């Protein structure tokens, strides 16, 4: 886990007065426009551009509640935006970076003293917030902080819980590499782009990545959903087909959601401009229904790093059920000098979510079909 980094001021070429005169969504959009305009000076800070790491940016959010602004200026004015201090992508060869967001505290700036100022600086963190509450090193028990570092710490904590869940699920000992890619896929699988998030079109998806965690898979699944973790390895010019057993009850009109996340750790050739030796990707799942385009991030951009995440939603009746599967195929191509015979560990998390109002017990039906597929050797 790597934080995207923070930039300690926000340059406003048109003057700070143009922002303070606005309110609500208009102010939030104007701040996002300033961030987009000054992006070349707000890029990721090393090692956030790491090809194999999960890079975490800061969402301008916390749970500190209402605060007295005093001589401070709220750039979002109550709207949800990416923290304007958080560094933005893209990654190597325009790959998606940061990979995801997490709450990093609300940024407040010092209110300008003189008209015509063109730079905003963060206000000193107050003992009453806002921000992310952390252990303090100044003799006090706790303090508030803000930025991509506490956001990365929150994702790291979730990753630690995910590791325990994966070890409980695994039917065999996992190597360190397999555990790493499985954790990477599991953590990223739950992210979604918040509906209320305001972001400048010029920055999509290099400000928000694939979104922010909407839940934690470490707590398990609800009855109307199921997730399956696949861990394996693949060589150059090979492909691996993965199958997800379908439940009965999909023949009703209502919302269904398919989510797929692929993660791997690519060998690197730093002498080559392509840099990444292993280019894995998955094709659109088949056997379910026509899924259309994935939500949020274009498939072209999502295939340039070492994490691919896609969400599809349909609202129609599905004419398949128990005994059928939807299938996803993982492909591996070599680049940047090739893999030279090496195999690449990868992990995929596949999920099916059905609207609770449809009353489909997805989890039990999928679990029973997966258990029935386990081969038992009578002579063992």
C-alpha positions as CSV (number, residue, x, y, z in Angstrom):
1,X,0.0,0.0,0.0
2,X,1.4,3.4,-1.0
3,X,-0.1,6.8,-0.5
4,X,-0.5,9.0,-3.5
5,X,1.3,11.9,-1.7
6,X,0.1,15.4,-0.9
7,X,0.8,18.8,-2.3
8,X,1.0,21.5,0.4
9,X,-0.7,24.3,-1.3
10,X,-3.2,25.0,-4.1
11,X,-2.3,27.6,-6.8
12,X,-5.3,29.5,-8.1
13,X,-4.2,31.4,-11.2
14,X,-7.5,33.3,-11.4
15,X,-7.3,34.4,-7.8
16,X,-8.6,33.0,-4.5
17,X,-11.4,35.5,-4.5
18,X,-13.1,33.7,-7.4
19,X,-13.5,30.6,-5.2
20,X,-14.5,32.3,-2.0
21,X,-17.3,34.1,-3.8
22,X,-18.9,30.7,-4.8
23,X,-21.0,28.4,-2.7
24,X,-22.0,24.7,-2.6
25,X,-21.5,22.7,-5.8
26,X,-20.3,25.7,-7.8
27,X,-17.4,26.1,-5.3
28,X,-16.6,22.4,-5.3
29,X,-16.6,22.3,-9.1
30,X,-14.4,25.4,-9.3
31,X,-11.8,23.9,-7.0
32,X,-11.8,20.7,-9.1
33,X,-11.3,22.8,-12.2
34,X,-8.3,24.5,-10.5
35,X,-6.8,21.1,-9.6
36,X,-7.3,19.9,-13.2
37,X,-5.7,23.1,-14.5
38,X,-2.6,22.7,-12.4
39,X,-2.3,18.9,-12.7
40,X,1.3,19.0,-14.1
41,X,2.4,20.4,-10.7
42,X,0.2,18.0,-8.7
43,X,1.4,14.6,-10.0
44,X,2.0,11.5,-7.9
45,X,4.9,11.6,-5.5
46,X,7.3,8.7,-5.6
47,X,6.8,5.8,-5.0
48,X,3.1,6.2,-5.7
49,X,3.6,5.5,-9.4
50,X,4.8,2.0,-8.5
51,X,3.5,-0.5,-11.1
52,X,2.7,-3.3,-8.6
53,X,1.6,-1.4,-5.5
54,X,-1.9,-0.4,-4.6
55,X,-1.8,3.4,-4.6
56,X,-4.3,5.2,-2.4
57,X,-5.6,8.7,-2.8
58,X,-7.6,10.8,-0.3
59,X,-11.3,11.3,-0.4
60,X,-12.3,14.7,1.1
61,X,-14.3,13.0,3.8
62,X,-14.3,12.1,7.4
63,X,-16.7,11.4,10.3
64,X,-15.6,14.4,12.5
65,X,-19.1,16.0,12.1
66,X,-19.9,19.7,11.9
67,X,-17.0,22.1,12.6
68,X,-16.7,25.8,13.3
69,X,-14.8,27.2,10.3
70,X,-13.6,30.4,12.0
71,X,-10.9,31.9,9.8
72,X,-10.8,28.8,7.6
73,X,-12.1,28.2,4.1
74,X,-13.9,25.0,3.1
75,X,-13.1,24.3,-0.6
76,X,-15.8,21.7,-1.0
77,X,-18.5,23.6,0.9
78,X,-20.2,20.4,2.0
79,X,-19.9,18.5,-1.4
80,X,-18.0,15.3,-1.8
81,X,-14.7,15.7,-3.8
82,X,-11.3,14.3,-4.0
83,X,-9.1,16.0,-1.3
84,X,-7.5,18.9,-3.2
85,X,-4.2,18.2,-1.4
86,X,-4.1,14.6,-2.7
87,X,-1.8,14.0,-5.7
88,X,-3.4,12.8,-8.9
89,X,-2.2,10.4,-11.7
90,X,-1.7,9.0,-14.2
91,X,0.7,6.1,-13.7
92,X,3.2,4.6,-16.0
93,X,2.0,4.7,-19.7
94,X,-1.2,6.4,-18.6
95,X,-2.3,3.6,-16.3
96,X,-5.0,4.2,-13.7
97,X,-3.4,5.8,-10.6
98,X,-4.2,6.2,-7.8
99,X,-5.9,2.8,-7.8
100,X,-8.5,3.7,-5.2
101,X,-9.5,6.3,-2.7
102,X,-10.2,6.2,1.1
103,X,-11.4,8.9,3.5
104,X,-8.4,11.2,4.1
105,X,-10.2,14.0,6.1
106,X,-11.7,17.2,4.9
107,X,-9.2,19.8,3.8
108,X,-9.6,23.3,5.1
109,X,-7.5,26.3,3.9
110,X,-6.5,29.5,5.7
111,X,-9.0,32.1,4.7
112,X,-7.2,34.8,2.5
113,X,-6.3,38.0,4.3
114,X,-5.8,40.2,1.3
115,X,-7.7,40.3,-2.0
116,X,-5.9,39.2,-5.1
117,X,-4.1,36.2,-3.4
118,X,-3.4,33.3,-5.8
119,X,-2.4,30.5,-3.4
120,X,-4.3,28.6,-0.7
121,X,-2.5,26.9,2.2
122,X,-3.9,24.3,4.5
123,X,-5.1,25.6,7.9
124,X,-3.5,24.2,11.0
125,X,-5.3,21.1,12.2
126,X,-7.7,21.9,15.0
127,X,-8.1,19.8,18.1
128,X,-11.8,19.6,17.2
129,X,-11.3,18.5,13.6
130,X,-12.1,17.9,10.9
131,X,-9.8,15.2,9.8
132,X,-8.9,11.6,10.6
133,X,-8.3,11.0,14.3
134,X,-4.9,9.4,14.9
135,X,-2.5,8.8,17.8
136,X,-0.5,11.9,18.6
137,X,3.2,12.3,19.2
138,X,3.1,15.6,21.0
139,X,2.1,14.3,24.4
140,X,-1.7,14.4,23.7
141,X,-3.5,11.1,23.3
142,X,-5.0,11.9,19.9
143,X,-5.0,14.4,17.1
144,X,-6.6,15.1,13.7
145,X,-4.7,14.7,10.5
146,X,-5.5,15.0,6.8
147,X,-4.3,13.7,3.4
148,X,-3.4,10.5,1.6
149,X,-1.3,9.0,4.4
150,X,-4.2,8.3,6.8
151,X,-6.2,7.1,3.7
152,X,-3.5,4.6,2.9
153,X,-3.3,3.6,6.6
154,X,-7.0,2.8,6.6
155,X,-6.7,0.7,3.5
156,X,-3.7,-1.1,5.0
157,X,-5.8,-2.0,8.0
158,X,-8.5,-3.4,5.8
159,X,-5.8,-5.4,3.9
160,X,-4.7,-7.0,7.2
161,X,-8.2,-8.2,7.9
162,X,-8.5,-9.5,4.3
163,X,-5.3,-11.5,4.8
164,X,-6.9,-13.4,7.7
165,X,-10.0,-14.1,5.6
166,X,-8.0,-15.4,2.7
167,X,-6.0,-17.7,4.9
168,X,-9.2,-19.1,6.3
169,X,-10.6,-19.6,2.8
170,X,-7.6,-21.2,1.2
171,X,-7.7,-25.0,0.6
172,X,-3.9,-25.2,0.4
173,X,-0.9,-23.2,1.7
174,X,-0.4,-20.0,-0.4
175,X,3.0,-18.6,-1.3
176,X,3.8,-15.0,-0.3
177,X,3.3,-14.0,-3.9
178,X,-0.1,-15.7,-4.1
179,X,-1.2,-14.2,-0.8
180,X,-0.1,-10.7,-2.1
181,X,-2.1,-10.8,-5.3
182,X,-5.1,-12.3,-3.6
183,X,-5.0,-9.5,-1.0
184,X,-4.6,-6.9,-3.7
185,X,-7.7,-8.3,-5.6
186,X,-9.8,-8.7,-2.5
187,X,-9.1,-5.1,-1.3
188,X,-9.9,-3.6,-4.7
189,X,-12.9,-5.7,-5.4
190,X,-15.2,-3.7,-3.0
191,X,-14.5,-0.3,-4.4
192,X,-17.1,1.7,-6.3
193,X,-17.2,5.3,-7.5
194,X,-19.5,7.2,-5.1
195,X,-22.6,8.5,-6.9
196,X,-22.3,11.9,-5.2
197,X,-18.6,12.4,-5.9
198,X,-17.9,15.5,-8.0
199,X,-14.8,15.3,-10.2
200,X,-13.6,17.3,-13.2
201,X,-14.0,15.4,-16.5
202,X,-10.4,16.1,-17.4
203,X,-9.2,14.1,-14.4
204,X,-11.3,11.0,-14.8
205,X,-10.1,8.4,-13.6
206,X,-6.7,9.8,-12.6
207,X,-8.1,11.6,-9.6
208,X,-10.3,8.8,-8.2
209,X,-9.0,5.5,-9.7
210,X,-11.6,2.8,-9.4
211,X,-13.4,4.5,-6.5
212,X,-13.6,4.1,-2.8
213,X,-14.4,1.0,-0.7
214,X,-18.1,0.6,-0.4
215,X,-17.9,-2.3,2.0
216,X,-15.5,-4.9,3.4
217,X,-15.4,-8.5,2.1
218,X,-13.6,-9.5,5.3
219,X,-17.0,-9.4,6.9
220,X,-18.4,-12.0,4.5
221,X,-21.3,-11.9,2.0
222,X,-25.0,-11.1,2.4
223,X,-27.5,-13.9,1.4
224,X,-28.2,-12.1,-1.9
225,X,-24.6,-12.1,-3.1
226,X,-21.6,-14.4,-3.5
227,X,-17.9,-13.8,-4.2
228,X,-15.4,-16.4,-5.4
229,X,-11.6,-16.0,-5.1
230,X,-9.5,-17.7,-7.8
231,X,-5.7,-17.9,-7.4
232,X,-3.4,-19.3,-10.0
233,X,-0.6,-18.6,-12.4
234,X,-0.2,-18.1,-16.1
235,X,2.6,-18.1,-18.7
236,X,3.1,-16.0,-21.8
237,X,0.4,-16.3,-24.5
238,X,-1.7,-18.5,-22.2
239,X,-5.2,-18.0,-21.0
240,X,-7.2,-19.4,-18.1
241,X,-11.0,-19.8,-18.0
242,X,-12.8,-19.3,-14.7
243,X,-16.4,-20.3,-14.1
244,X,-18.9,-18.9,-11.6
245,X,-22.0,-21.1,-10.9
246,X,-25.3,-19.3,-11.2
247,X,-28.2,-19.6,-8.9
248,X,-31.9,-20.0,-9.7
249,X,-34.2,-17.0,-9.4
250,X,-32.5,-14.8,-12.0
251,X,-35.6,-15.0,-14.3
252,X,-37.1,-12.0,-12.5
253,X,-36.8,-8.4,-13.7
254,X,-34.6,-6.5,-11.3
255,X,-31.1,-5.3,-10.7
256,X,-28.2,-7.7,-11.0
257,X,-24.5,-6.8,-10.7
258,X,-21.5,-8.7,-11.8
259,X,-18.1,-7.5,-10.5
260,X,-14.7,-8.8,-11.6
261,X,-11.2,-7.9,-10.2
262,X,-7.9,-9.1,-11.5
263,X,-4.6,-8.5,-9.8
264,X,-1.1,-9.6,-10.4
265,X,2.6,-8.6,-9.7
266,X,4.5,-8.1,-13.0
267,X,8.2,-8.6,-13.4
268,X,9.8,-5.3,-14.4
269,X,12.3,-4.4,-17.2
270,X,13.4,-0.9,-16.3
271,X,15.5,-0.7,-19.5
272,X,12.5,-1.0,-21.7
273,X,10.0,1.8,-22.4
274,X,7.0,-0.6,-21.8
275,X,8.5,-1.4,-18.4
276,X,5.9,-4.1,-17.6
277,X,6.9,-7.6,-18.7
278,X,3.5,-9.3,-18.0
279,X,0.3,-7.8,-19.5
280,X,-2.7,-9.7,-18.1
281,X,-6.3,-8.8,-18.7
282,X,-9.7,-10.4,-18.8
283,X,-12.4,-10.3,-21.4
284,X,-16.1,-9.5,-20.7
285,X,-17.8,-12.4,-18.9
286,X,-19.9,-14.7,-21.1
287,X,-22.9,-17.0,-20.3
288,X,-24.8,-14.5,-18.2
289,X,-26.4,-12.0,-20.6
290,X,-25.3,-9.1,-22.8
291,X,-23.6,-7.0,-20.1
292,X,-22.8,-3.9,-22.2
293,X,-20.0,-1.6,-21.2
294,X,-18.4,-1.6,-17.7
295,X,-19.2,1.2,-15.4
296,X,-16.8,4.0,-14.4
297,X,-13.4,3.2,-16.0
298,X,-12.7,2.5,-19.7
299,X,-11.4,-1.0,-20.4
300,X,-8.5,0.5,-22.3
301,X,-7.1,2.4,-19.3
302,X,-7.8,-0.4,-16.9
303,X,-5.5,-2.8,-18.8
304,X,-2.4,-0.7,-18.5
305,X,-1.4,-1.4,-14.9
306,X,-1.5,-4.6,-12.7
307,X,-5.0,-4.2,-11.6
308,X,-8.2,-4.5,-13.7
309,X,-11.6,-3.9,-12.1
310,X,-14.9,-3.8,-13.8
311,X,-18.6,-3.6,-12.8
312,X,-21.6,-4.4,-15.0
313,X,-25.2,-3.9,-14.1
314,X,-28.4,-5.3,-15.8
315,X,-32.0,-4.9,-14.9
316,X,-33.6,-7.5,-17.1
317,X,-34.6,-11.1,-16.5
318,X,-31.8,-13.7,-17.0
319,X,-32.8,-17.0,-18.7
320,X,-30.2,-19.1,-16.9
321,X,-29.9,-20.6,-13.5
322,X,-28.5,-23.5,-11.4
323,X,-26.4,-25.8,-13.6
324,X,-25.2,-22.8,-15.7
325,X,-22.2,-20.6,-15.3
326,X,-20.9,-17.3,-16.3
327,X,-17.3,-17.5,-17.5
328,X,-14.4,-15.1,-17.4
329,X,-11.1,-15.7,-19.3
330,X,-7.7,-14.3,-18.2
331,X,-5.2,-13.7,-20.9
332,X,-1.4,-13.2,-20.5
333,X,0.8,-11.4,-23.0
334,X,4.5,-10.7,-22.6
335,X,6.1,-7.3,-23.3
336,X,9.2,-5.3,-22.4
337,X,11.5,-8.1,-23.4
338,X,9.2,-11.0,-22.4
339,X,8.8,-13.3,-19.4
340,X,11.6,-15.7,-20.5
341,X,9.7,-18.7,-19.4
342,X,8.6,-17.3,-16.0
343,X,5.0,-17.8,-14.8
344,X,3.0,-15.0,-13.2
345,X,0.8,-15.4,-10.1
346,X,-2.6,-13.8,-10.4
347,X,-5.8,-13.6,-8.4
348,X,-9.4,-12.9,-9.6
349,X,-12.4,-12.1,-7.4
350,X,-15.8,-12.6,-9.1
351,X,-19.0,-11.5,-7.5
352,X,-22.7,-11.8,-8.3
353,X,-25.1,-9.4,-6.5
354,X,-28.9,-9.6,-6.9
355,X,-31.2,-6.9,-5.5
356,X,-32.5,-8.1,-2.1
357,X,-36.1,-7.4,-3.1
358,X,-35.9,-10.3,-5.6
359,X,-35.5,-12.8,-2.7
360,X,-32.8,-14.9,-4.3
361,X,-30.5,-16.8,-1.9
362,X,-27.4,-16.4,-4.1
363,X,-24.8,-17.3,-1.4
364,X,-26.3,-20.7,-0.4
365,X,-26.9,-21.8,-4.0
366,X,-23.5,-20.8,-5.2
367,X,-21.8,-22.3,-2.2
368,X,-23.5,-25.7,-2.7
369,X,-22.5,-25.8,-6.3
370,X,-18.9,-24.9,-5.6
371,X,-18.7,-27.6,-2.8
372,X,-20.1,-30.2,-5.2
373,X,-17.3,-29.6,-7.6
374,X,-14.6,-30.5,-5.1
375,X,-13.0,-33.7,-6.2
376,X,-12.5,-36.3,-3.5
377,X,-10.1,-39.2,-4.0
378,X,-11.6,-42.3,-2.5
379,X,-8.2,-43.9,-2.0
380,X,-6.8,-41.0,-0.1
